[in-house]
């Protein structure tokens, strides 16, 4: 977990990826800006004297390339897991906001016997709203965290796209992710696509690649009402970081029953 790997192309251009809890990192050569098909991956995350390196051809079938160290990494008996919710809190998201509040207790209860959970949240809206982003720092005090986020409510918005890009950017740059944690997970929950016309904040694709470099898996949840563009964006973010994509249809089902 959290092992930094340098991957370089034949020209010497390189990127850094960080492994997730599984010990794996996903490598997308073209999305990473590397060229050709021959690459070298190397790491010395155990120690400077215990490095591993492999060369491989990416034109071959997809598969795992294995870096082997001489020694074994000592893992903590009780690992720490970082969990951040990146939540659209504009006017149409009241049901999802309540759902996140209700889910936090269940998430931690499911993990707390096997790991120490550090939980945090980033809410985002759009330009012109009362806030664009607001962070709720990591904590292991669940009861205090629940009180802290109790006042979050749905408001603002206006046009269909929201400032998804700002939410992701802040989650990666301002939340204090721990290098000592064994797993880093973010849950992006929204019902609207990002503003693709904003130039003052990195795009979602830049943030997704940054997340991969930090070993942060982003799990995306498209709430009901999300359009095709938003679903495509959320799918890409999940794929680039090794997370999963989910589409929530509950409201649509209720509307169908109502008819």
Helices and strands as residue ranges (DSSP letters): E 4-9, E 14-18, E 38-47, E 50-57, E 79-88, G 91-93, H 94-111, E 115-124, E 133-139, H 142-149, H 164-173, E 183-190, H 204-214, E 216-222, H 228-241, E 245-247, H 250-258
